[in-house]
Structures are given as structure tokens and as C-alpha cells.
């Protein structure tokens, strides 16, 4: 490619922006845990990578851990402002968990949310579904469905998650949905043979972007793909850029022992490239000047 042509391509492609959606099992997140300096520092750095993050296994009964974490996040590196959206406490017994969304509020807003009505009590922790706006004319909104399964019931819960998808897509008349969270979808909890029989695997349209075999666990002694992200919808899938587990111990130079103070899971992330190509925007003066300079080279006389 000639340099002028390459430069023009970069100019015209500059309308696309990355938008990162994450899920993280924070392993029994309490006020006492976030009050520890290294834990707080690491959690903030993990959260600041994401435009939307769904924290799972928040078990803070005081109600103070999330406001404290949000305060420190909004003080960090000018990456905010962030806001939060929390589910009610969910569970079947005295052990209760909360799903918490952290989202960068100058880029996205919550349009609506609800706890899935689990009439048959299939889920230990019902999905806390939320619809978010996106800064894109191609995909102006997206539905997120987080789920933290229990290991012994992972197969049943993941089969029921297909029913949640159907209900959610009908509720909002949208097929652009992301299912995400600690599905316990590997190793002893769910063998590959059983995993591949799930409707979410056999029915066309569901794209599992965290690949089988990718380790989402911190311990060197384990290698399991427990945490997953599943995309559905043509527009959503067309914007897919990257997806992976985030190896925070390596990135932040933590020992395994230090990392396990944070969680025994890696966060999982998907990055969308939100192109504004479908909207016609006036070119800036700078771009017009560059195009005028490039035009003799782009259109040579025969």
C-alpha cells in the first residue's frame, strides 16, 4: 500500500473506537477484602480496563464495599467517571451473592434492568439482566446476561440460560445479546462431551468467544475454562475485535499467592470495535486539508 493511501485509510478508519466488556468472579468480595491496599489497587486496575464490568460473587453484607471500590476507581488515572448497578442479594439460603455492573458513564448508560423470574428455581443466582446504550449507530444498544452457576448444577443452569436468552430477546425485541460470567463450564463441573450437548452450543447463532482450553484460573495447578463470554446477534458479532482471559498476575507482576488474594479466577473480556461508519459525519478541517494534499498522489494523471 502506498503511504498516501495508507494515511487516508487511517484517517477514514479513525471513527472506530474500542469498547471492552468484562466479567470477573471476584471470589467472595467483602468490605474487609477491598479494604486491603493491594487488593483494592489491583481491583481498581482491573476495573479501569473495562467500559462495562460485571463483578460476581460479591458477598458484602455491609453494603459498603462497592461504594468504596467505586470511589477509588473514580480517583484512578482519570479513567472514569464510573457508575454502578447492583442486583438484589440472590441465593437460596443464608449464602447470598450480588451481581454488580461497573460502567463508564460517559460512554454508556443503563437503559433498563431486571432479575430474571426463575419460576422453576433452576438458578442458584438468577441472571441480573441489563440493557446498555452504546456509542455506536451500528449497535446503539446491547443486552448483557450475567450468570454465576453452581458447579454441581452447571449443566442444568446453562441449559436454562438458553431459555433466559429467548425471554430476554423477546422482552427487548433484540437478538444482540451477550451471555457472560463464571459458568463453571469445564473440568469436573462440565465435561467437554456434556458441554457440546448444550443448546447454547448446538443451536446456530451463539458464538463462544472464550475458546475451550483457555485457562481462566489463577492457580498453576489448574487449567480450566470456567469463565465464558457468548455473543449472539449479527450486529454484535460483526463488531467483535478480540476476546480473551486477562492474566492479571503476569500483567501486574504478582506472585500466585498475591494474585489469589484477589481471586482464583482471571477476568474474561471481549472488545468490540464500535464503528460509526453508518452515519455521515462532516469531515474536519484537518482531514480536508490532508485530503487536498494527498489528492494529486491518490489520483495521478495518466
ROFI-65868 format. One record per residue (C-alpha): z, y, x; chain; residue in three letters. Coordinates in pm, whole numbers. Layout:
REM ROFI-65868
<node w="Z" v="Y" u="X" chain="A" resn="ALA"/>
...
REM end
This chain:
REM ROFI-65868
<node w="0" v="0" u="0" chain="A" resn="UNK"/>
<node w="-88" v="347" u="135" chain="A" resn="UNK"/>
<node w="206" v="580" u="195" chain="A" resn="UNK"/>
<node w="98" v="835" u="-71" chain="A" resn="UNK"/>
<node w="56" v="559" u="-327" chain="A" resn="UNK"/>
<node w="394" v="412" u="-237" chain="A" resn="UNK"/>
<node w="559" v="752" u="-268" chain="A" resn="UNK"/>
<node w="402" v="809" u="-606" chain="A" resn="UNK"/>
<node w="527" v="467" u="-721" chain="A" resn="UNK"/>
<node w="881" v="557" u="-613" chain="A" resn="UNK"/>
<node w="861" v="886" u="-799" chain="A" resn="UNK"/>
<node w="744" v="725" u="-1120" chain="A" resn="UNK"/>
<node w="992" v="436" u="-1092" chain="A" resn="UNK"/>
<node w="1287" v="665" u="-1041" chain="A" resn="UNK"/>
<node w="1362" v="671" u="-1414" chain="A" resn="UNK"/>
<node w="1519" v="323" u="-1398" chain="A" resn="UNK"/>
<node w="1894" v="303" u="-1344" chain="A" resn="UNK"/>
<node w="2119" v="8" u="-1276" chain="A" resn="UNK"/>
<node w="2378" v="-85" u="-1538" chain="A" resn="UNK"/>
<node w="2630" v="-352" u="-1443" chain="A" resn="UNK"/>
<node w="2821" v="-565" u="-1695" chain="A" resn="UNK"/>
<node w="3106" v="-783" u="-1567" chain="A" resn="UNK"/>
<node w="3363" v="-1036" u="-1681" chain="A" resn="UNK"/>
<node w="3680" v="-1126" u="-1492" chain="A" resn="UNK"/>
<node w="3965" v="-1366" u="-1558" chain="A" resn="UNK"/>
<node w="4245" v="-1161" u="-1402" chain="A" resn="UNK"/>
<node w="4488" v="-1456" u="-1415" chain="A" resn="UNK"/>
<node w="4798" v="-1363" u="-1611" chain="A" resn="UNK"/>
<node w="4772" v="-987" u="-1576" chain="A" resn="UNK"/>
<node w="5110" v="-823" u="-1634" chain="A" resn="UNK"/>
<node w="5275" v="-491" u="-1558" chain="A" resn="UNK"/>
<node w="5465" v="-646" u="-1269" chain="A" resn="UNK"/>
<node w="5138" v="-771" u="-1124" chain="A" resn="UNK"/>
<node w="4946" v="-443" u="-1140" chain="A" resn="UNK"/>
<node w="5248" v="-255" u="-1004" chain="A" resn="UNK"/>
<node w="5193" v="-428" u="-668" chain="A" resn="UNK"/>
<node w="4997" v="-194" u="-444" chain="A" resn="UNK"/>
<node w="4743" v="-439" u="-303" chain="A" resn="UNK"/>
<node w="4679" v="-592" u="-645" chain="A" resn="UNK"/>
<node w="4624" v="-251" u="-801" chain="A" resn="UNK"/>
<node w="4399" v="-137" u="-517" chain="A" resn="UNK"/>
<node w="4183" v="-449" u="-538" chain="A" resn="UNK"/>
<node w="4158" v="-449" u="-917" chain="A" resn="UNK"/>
<node w="4051" v="-84" u="-915" chain="A" resn="UNK"/>
<node w="3780" v="-152" u="-658" chain="A" resn="UNK"/>
<node w="3653" v="-446" u="-862" chain="A" resn="UNK"/>
<node w="3651" v="-247" u="-1187" chain="A" resn="UNK"/>
<node w="3477" v="51" u="-1025" chain="A" resn="UNK"/>
<node w="3173" v="-168" u="-956" chain="A" resn="UNK"/>
<node w="3107" v="-211" u="-1328" chain="A" resn="UNK"/>
<node w="2981" v="6" u="-1611" chain="A" resn="UNK"/>
<node w="3140" v="-238" u="-1856" chain="A" resn="UNK"/>
<node w="3404" v="-491" u="-1755" chain="A" resn="UNK"/>
<node w="3571" v="-746" u="-1982" chain="A" resn="UNK"/>
<node w="3912" v="-846" u="-1847" chain="A" resn="UNK"/>
<node w="4051" v="-1176" u="-1972" chain="A" resn="UNK"/>
<node w="4394" v="-1332" u="-1952" chain="A" resn="UNK"/>
<node w="4576" v="-1002" u="-1997" chain="A" resn="UNK"/>
<node w="4924" v="-1119" u="-2097" chain="A" resn="UNK"/>
<node w="5119" v="-794" u="-2064" chain="A" resn="UNK"/>
<node w="5370" v="-774" u="-2349" chain="A" resn="UNK"/>
<node w="5491" v="-427" u="-2246" chain="A" resn="UNK"/>
<node w="5160" v="-259" u="-2328" chain="A" resn="UNK"/>
<node w="5188" v="-55" u="-2007" chain="A" resn="UNK"/>
<node w="4972" v="-249" u="-1760" chain="A" resn="UNK"/>
<node w="4632" v="-141" u="-1893" chain="A" resn="UNK"/>
<node w="4715" v="233" u="-1920" chain="A" resn="UNK"/>
<node w="4848" v="222" u="-1563" chain="A" resn="UNK"/>
<node w="4536" v="43" u="-1440" chain="A" resn="UNK"/>
<node w="4313" v="287" u="-1628" chain="A" resn="UNK"/>
<node w="4494" v="585" u="-1477" chain="A" resn="UNK"/>
<node w="4446" v="458" u="-1123" chain="A" resn="UNK"/>
<node w="4083" v="367" u="-1191" chain="A" resn="UNK"/>
<node w="4007" v="719" u="-1312" chain="A" resn="UNK"/>
<node w="4163" v="859" u="-995" chain="A" resn="UNK"/>
<node w="3947" v="640" u="-774" chain="A" resn="UNK"/>
<node w="3638" v="769" u="-599" chain="A" resn="UNK"/>
<node w="3509" v="981" u="-886" chain="A" resn="UNK"/>
<node w="3351" v="674" u="-1044" chain="A" resn="UNK"/>
<node w="3479" v="748" u="-1393" chain="A" resn="UNK"/>
<node w="3571" v="859" u="-1640" chain="A" resn="UNK"/>
<node w="3653" v="519" u="-1784" chain="A" resn="UNK"/>
<node w="3794" v="431" u="-2124" chain="A" resn="UNK"/>
<node w="3933" v="105" u="-2260" chain="A" resn="UNK"/>
<node w="3907" v="-103" u="-2575" chain="A" resn="UNK"/>
<node w="4164" v="-378" u="-2628" chain="A" resn="UNK"/>
<node w="4177" v="-664" u="-2873" chain="A" resn="UNK"/>
<node w="4495" v="-758" u="-3057" chain="A" resn="UNK"/>
<node w="4703" v="-1026" u="-2889" chain="A" resn="UNK"/>
<node w="4528" v="-1357" u="-2954" chain="A" resn="UNK"/>
<node w="4664" v="-1710" u="-2940" chain="A" resn="UNK"/>
<node w="4816" v="-1996" u="-3136" chain="A" resn="UNK"/>
<node w="5174" v="-1989" u="-3009" chain="A" resn="UNK"/>
<node w="5410" v="-1769" u="-2813" chain="A" resn="UNK"/>
<node w="5149" v="-1756" u="-2536" chain="A" resn="UNK"/>
<node w="4911" v="-1474" u="-2622" chain="A" resn="UNK"/>
<node w="4623" v="-1310" u="-2440" chain="A" resn="UNK"/>
<node w="4427" v="-988" u="-2483" chain="A" resn="UNK"/>
<node w="4063" v="-910" u="-2408" chain="A" resn="UNK"/>
<node w="4023" v="-564" u="-2258" chain="A" resn="UNK"/>
<node w="3696" v="-377" u="-2210" chain="A" resn="UNK"/>
<node w="3684" v="-108" u="-1941" chain="A" resn="UNK"/>
<node w="3372" v="106" u="-1978" chain="A" resn="UNK"/>
<node w="3226" v="411" u="-1804" chain="A" resn="UNK"/>
<node w="3237" v="653" u="-2095" chain="A" resn="UNK"/>
<node w="2976" v="899" u="-1969" chain="A" resn="UNK"/>
<node w="2719" v="615" u="-1968" chain="A" resn="UNK"/>
<node w="2819" v="403" u="-2268" chain="A" resn="UNK"/>
<node w="3027" v="419" u="-2584" chain="A" resn="UNK"/>
<node w="3172" v="162" u="-2823" chain="A" resn="UNK"/>
<node w="2974" v="167" u="-3146" chain="A" resn="UNK"/>
<node w="3175" v="-98" u="-3328" chain="A" resn="UNK"/>
<node w="3403" v="-395" u="-3260" chain="A" resn="UNK"/>
<node w="3590" v="-674" u="-3435" chain="A" resn="UNK"/>
<node w="3771" v="-1001" u="-3374" chain="A" resn="UNK"/>
<node w="3562" v="-1297" u="-3489" chain="A" resn="UNK"/>
<node w="3701" v="-1456" u="-3805" chain="A" resn="UNK"/>
<node w="3780" v="-1807" u="-3683" chain="A" resn="UNK"/>
<node w="3848" v="-1973" u="-4019" chain="A" resn="UNK"/>
<node w="3850" v="-2325" u="-3874" chain="A" resn="UNK"/>
<node w="4077" v="-2230" u="-3583" chain="A" resn="UNK"/>
<node w="3837" v="-2366" u="-3322" chain="A" resn="UNK"/>
<node w="3916" v="-2096" u="-3067" chain="A" resn="UNK"/>
<node w="4248" v="-2059" u="-2892" chain="A" resn="UNK"/>
<node w="4149" v="-1695" u="-2837" chain="A" resn="UNK"/>
<node w="3881" v="-1576" u="-3078" chain="A" resn="UNK"/>
<node w="3597" v="-1370" u="-2929" chain="A" resn="UNK"/>
<node w="3653" v="-994" u="-2944" chain="A" resn="UNK"/>
<node w="3300" v="-874" u="-3016" chain="A" resn="UNK"/>
<node w="3185" v="-521" u="-2932" chain="A" resn="UNK"/>
<node w="2861" v="-329" u="-2965" chain="A" resn="UNK"/>
<node w="2795" v="-69" u="-2695" chain="A" resn="UNK"/>
<node w="2540" v="208" u="-2666" chain="A" resn="UNK"/>
<node w="2320" v="200" u="-2356" chain="A" resn="UNK"/>
<node w="2145" v="489" u="-2177" chain="A" resn="UNK"/>
<node w="1802" v="340" u="-2247" chain="A" resn="UNK"/>
<node w="1527" v="390" u="-2501" chain="A" resn="UNK"/>
<node w="1411" v="34" u="-2437" chain="A" resn="UNK"/>
<node w="1751" v="-115" u="-2528" chain="A" resn="UNK"/>
<node w="1965" v="151" u="-2698" chain="A" resn="UNK"/>
<node w="2250" v="-88" u="-2781" chain="A" resn="UNK"/>
<node w="2383" v="-427" u="-2680" chain="A" resn="UNK"/>
<node w="2639" v="-670" u="-2825" chain="A" resn="UNK"/>
<node w="2894" v="-837" u="-2596" chain="A" resn="UNK"/>
<node w="3079" v="-1155" u="-2695" chain="A" resn="UNK"/>
<node w="3356" v="-1249" u="-2450" chain="A" resn="UNK"/>
<node w="3531" v="-1585" u="-2460" chain="A" resn="UNK"/>
<node w="3808" v="-1743" u="-2256" chain="A" resn="UNK"/>
<node w="3815" v="-2111" u="-2351" chain="A" resn="UNK"/>
<node w="4097" v="-2356" u="-2302" chain="A" resn="UNK"/>
<node w="3996" v="-2629" u="-2053" chain="A" resn="UNK"/>
<node w="4071" v="-2923" u="-2284" chain="A" resn="UNK"/>
<node w="3869" v="-2771" u="-2571" chain="A" resn="UNK"/>
<node w="3591" v="-2606" u="-2371" chain="A" resn="UNK"/>
<node w="3314" v="-2819" u="-2522" chain="A" resn="UNK"/>
<node w="3420" v="-2757" u="-2883" chain="A" resn="UNK"/>
<node w="3471" v="-2385" u="-2825" chain="A" resn="UNK"/>
<node w="3132" v="-2344" u="-2656" chain="A" resn="UNK"/>
<node w="2959" v="-2527" u="-2941" chain="A" resn="UNK"/>
<node w="3135" v="-2292" u="-3183" chain="A" resn="UNK"/>
<node w="3026" v="-1995" u="-2971" chain="A" resn="UNK"/>
<node w="2673" v="-2063" u="-3094" chain="A" resn="UNK"/>
<node w="2799" v="-2002" u="-3448" chain="A" resn="UNK"/>
<node w="2956" v="-1678" u="-3330" chain="A" resn="UNK"/>
<node w="2620" v="-1571" u="-3189" chain="A" resn="UNK"/>
<node w="2449" v="-1639" u="-3523" chain="A" resn="UNK"/>
<node w="2713" v="-1443" u="-3714" chain="A" resn="UNK"/>
<node w="2707" v="-1152" u="-3469" chain="A" resn="UNK"/>
<node w="2328" v="-1126" u="-3456" chain="A" resn="UNK"/>
<node w="2316" v="-1120" u="-3836" chain="A" resn="UNK"/>
<node w="2603" v="-870" u="-3859" chain="A" resn="UNK"/>
<node w="2425" v="-616" u="-3638" chain="A" resn="UNK"/>
<node w="2068" v="-732" u="-3701" chain="A" resn="UNK"/>
<node w="2018" v="-769" u="-3328" chain="A" resn="UNK"/>
<node w="1918" v="-1059" u="-3104" chain="A" resn="UNK"/>
<node w="2015" v="-870" u="-2788" chain="A" resn="UNK"/>
<node w="2350" v="-1030" u="-2716" chain="A" resn="UNK"/>
<node w="2541" v="-1122" u="-2401" chain="A" resn="UNK"/>
<node w="2796" v="-1405" u="-2410" chain="A" resn="UNK"/>
<node w="3033" v="-1392" u="-2114" chain="A" resn="UNK"/>
<node w="3369" v="-1499" u="-1977" chain="A" resn="UNK"/>
<node w="3568" v="-1786" u="-1837" chain="A" resn="UNK"/>
<node w="3401" v="-2068" u="-2026" chain="A" resn="UNK"/>
<node w="3562" v="-2345" u="-1814" chain="A" resn="UNK"/>
<node w="3207" v="-2476" u="-1814" chain="A" resn="UNK"/>
<node w="3216" v="-2710" u="-1515" chain="A" resn="UNK"/>
<node w="3405" v="-2975" u="-1318" chain="A" resn="UNK"/>
<node w="3673" v="-3169" u="-1507" chain="A" resn="UNK"/>
<node w="3666" v="-2935" u="-1808" chain="A" resn="UNK"/>
<node w="3299" v="-2994" u="-1890" chain="A" resn="UNK"/>
<node w="3066" v="-3230" u="-1707" chain="A" resn="UNK"/>
<node w="2703" v="-3135" u="-1646" chain="A" resn="UNK"/>
<node w="2587" v="-3405" u="-1888" chain="A" resn="UNK"/>
<node w="2803" v="-3268" u="-2171" chain="A" resn="UNK"/>
<node w="2720" v="-2909" u="-2079" chain="A" resn="UNK"/>
<node w="2348" v="-2973" u="-2116" chain="A" resn="UNK"/>
<node w="2400" v="-3101" u="-2472" chain="A" resn="UNK"/>
<node w="2545" v="-2771" u="-2595" chain="A" resn="UNK"/>
<node w="2332" v="-2580" u="-2847" chain="A" resn="UNK"/>
<node w="2360" v="-2281" u="-2618" chain="A" resn="UNK"/>
<node w="2172" v="-2491" u="-2361" chain="A" resn="UNK"/>
<node w="1927" v="-2683" u="-2578" chain="A" resn="UNK"/>
<node w="1817" v="-2402" u="-2809" chain="A" resn="UNK"/>
<node w="1543" v="-2176" u="-2669" chain="A" resn="UNK"/>
<node w="1630" v="-1813" u="-2604" chain="A" resn="UNK"/>
<node w="1961" v="-1847" u="-2421" chain="A" resn="UNK"/>
<node w="1937" v="-1761" u="-2053" chain="A" resn="UNK"/>
<node w="2231" v="-1873" u="-1836" chain="A" resn="UNK"/>
<node w="2213" v="-1622" u="-1551" chain="A" resn="UNK"/>
<node w="2512" v="-1756" u="-1354" chain="A" resn="UNK"/>
<node w="2348" v="-2070" u="-1222" chain="A" resn="UNK"/>
<node w="2501" v="-2416" u="-1231" chain="A" resn="UNK"/>
<node w="2650" v="-2482" u="-891" chain="A" resn="UNK"/>
<node w="2750" v="-2122" u="-818" chain="A" resn="UNK"/>
<node w="3118" v="-2117" u="-725" chain="A" resn="UNK"/>
<node w="3324" v="-1877" u="-935" chain="A" resn="UNK"/>
<node w="3661" v="-1985" u="-794" chain="A" resn="UNK"/>
<node w="3860" v="-1834" u="-508" chain="A" resn="UNK"/>
<node w="4017" v="-2147" u="-361" chain="A" resn="UNK"/>
<node w="3824" v="-2308" u="-77" chain="A" resn="UNK"/>
<node w="3930" v="-2647" u="-216" chain="A" resn="UNK"/>
<node w="3741" v="-2594" u="-545" chain="A" resn="UNK"/>
<node w="3375" v="-2538" u="-622" chain="A" resn="UNK"/>
<node w="3327" v="-2490" u="-997" chain="A" resn="UNK"/>
<node w="3110" v="-2266" u="-1213" chain="A" resn="UNK"/>
<node w="3375" v="-2191" u="-1472" chain="A" resn="UNK"/>
<node w="3271" v="-1831" u="-1540" chain="A" resn="UNK"/>
<node w="2937" v="-1763" u="-1706" chain="A" resn="UNK"/>
<node w="2707" v="-1496" u="-1844" chain="A" resn="UNK"/>
<node w="2446" v="-1591" u="-2104" chain="A" resn="UNK"/>
<node w="2173" v="-1347" u="-2211" chain="A" resn="UNK"/>
<node w="1982" v="-1358" u="-2538" chain="A" resn="UNK"/>
<node w="1707" v="-1132" u="-2666" chain="A" resn="UNK"/>
<node w="1366" v="-1042" u="-2525" chain="A" resn="UNK"/>
<node w="1453" v="-680" u="-2451" chain="A" resn="UNK"/>
<node w="1779" v="-774" u="-2284" chain="A" resn="UNK"/>
<node w="1616" v="-1042" u="-2070" chain="A" resn="UNK"/>
<node w="1326" v="-815" u="-1976" chain="A" resn="UNK"/>
<node w="1573" v="-574" u="-1813" chain="A" resn="UNK"/>
<node w="1753" v="-841" u="-1609" chain="A" resn="UNK"/>
<node w="1771" v="-742" u="-1242" chain="A" resn="UNK"/>
<node w="2041" v="-955" u="-1075" chain="A" resn="UNK"/>
<node w="2333" v="-1179" u="-1170" chain="A" resn="UNK"/>
<node w="2599" v="-1338" u="-951" chain="A" resn="UNK"/>
<node w="2964" v="-1407" u="-893" chain="A" resn="UNK"/>
<node w="3127" v="-1132" u="-686" chain="A" resn="UNK"/>
<node w="3306" v="-1277" u="-384" chain="A" resn="UNK"/>
<node w="3570" v="-1005" u="-362" chain="A" resn="UNK"/>
<node w="3780" v="-1172" u="-88" chain="A" resn="UNK"/>
<node w="3485" v="-1159" u="152" chain="A" resn="UNK"/>
<node w="3376" v="-810" u="45" chain="A" resn="UNK"/>
<node w="3728" v="-669" u="76" chain="A" resn="UNK"/>
<node w="3826" v="-881" u="379" chain="A" resn="UNK"/>
<node w="4113" v="-1060" u="208" chain="A" resn="UNK"/>
<node w="4264" v="-1391" u="309" chain="A" resn="UNK"/>
<node w="4264" v="-1665" u="48" chain="A" resn="UNK"/>
<node w="4637" v="-1611" u="-3" chain="A" resn="UNK"/>
<node w="4586" v="-1237" u="-57" chain="A" resn="UNK"/>
<node w="4296" v="-1298" u="-294" chain="A" resn="UNK"/>
<node w="4497" v="-1546" u="-500" chain="A" resn="UNK"/>
<node w="4749" v="-1268" u="-565" chain="A" resn="UNK"/>
<node w="4466" v="-1104" u="-761" chain="A" resn="UNK"/>
<node w="4312" v="-1408" u="-930" chain="A" resn="UNK"/>
<node w="4188" v="-1760" u="-870" chain="A" resn="UNK"/>
<node w="3852" v="-1656" u="-1020" chain="A" resn="UNK"/>
<node w="3567" v="-1438" u="-898" chain="A" resn="UNK"/>
<node w="3430" v="-1177" u="-1138" chain="A" resn="UNK"/>
<node w="3081" v="-1251" u="-1266" chain="A" resn="UNK"/>
<node w="2828" v="-972" u="-1302" chain="A" resn="UNK"/>
<node w="2485" v="-904" u="-1446" chain="A" resn="UNK"/>
<node w="2285" v="-596" u="-1358" chain="A" resn="UNK"/>
<node w="2025" v="-455" u="-1596" chain="A" resn="UNK"/>
<node w="1758" v="-207" u="-1493" chain="A" resn="UNK"/>
<node w="1754" v="37" u="-1782" chain="A" resn="UNK"/>
<node w="1406" v="183" u="-1768" chain="A" resn="UNK"/>
<node w="1326" v="496" u="-1965" chain="A" resn="UNK"/>
<node w="956" v="416" u="-1943" chain="A" resn="UNK"/>
<node w="910" v="411" u="-2321" chain="A" resn="UNK"/>
<node w="1000" v="777" u="-2353" chain="A" resn="UNK"/>
<node w="765" v="1051" u="-2235" chain="A" resn="UNK"/>
<node w="963" v="1296" u="-2026" chain="A" resn="UNK"/>
<node w="823" v="1619" u="-1879" chain="A" resn="UNK"/>
<node w="774" v="1594" u="-1503" chain="A" resn="UNK"/>
<node w="997" v="1812" u="-1290" chain="A" resn="UNK"/>
<node w="851" v="2095" u="-1082" chain="A" resn="UNK"/>
<node w="925" v="1899" u="-764" chain="A" resn="UNK"/>
<node w="733" v="1596" u="-889" chain="A" resn="UNK"/>
<node w="440" v="1812" u="-998" chain="A" resn="UNK"/>
<node w="423" v="1974" u="-654" chain="A" resn="UNK"/>
<node w="433" v="1634" u="-483" chain="A" resn="UNK"/>
<node w="159" v="1505" u="-708" chain="A" resn="UNK"/>
<node w="-59" v="1806" u="-631" chain="A" resn="UNK"/>
<node w="-15" v="1746" u="-257" chain="A" resn="UNK"/>
<node w="-90" v="1376" u="-295" chain="A" resn="UNK"/>
<node w="-388" v="1411" u="-527" chain="A" resn="UNK"/>
<node w="-657" v="1456" u="-256" chain="A" resn="UNK"/>
<node w="-536" v="1137" u="-87" chain="A" resn="UNK"/>
<node w="-497" v="943" u="-409" chain="A" resn="UNK"/>
<node w="-844" v="1040" u="-533" chain="A" resn="UNK"/>
<node w="-1071" v="1054" u="-224" chain="A" resn="UNK"/>
<node w="-1426" v="1182" u="-260" chain="A" resn="UNK"/>
<node w="-1681" v="901" u="-231" chain="A" resn="UNK"/>
REM end
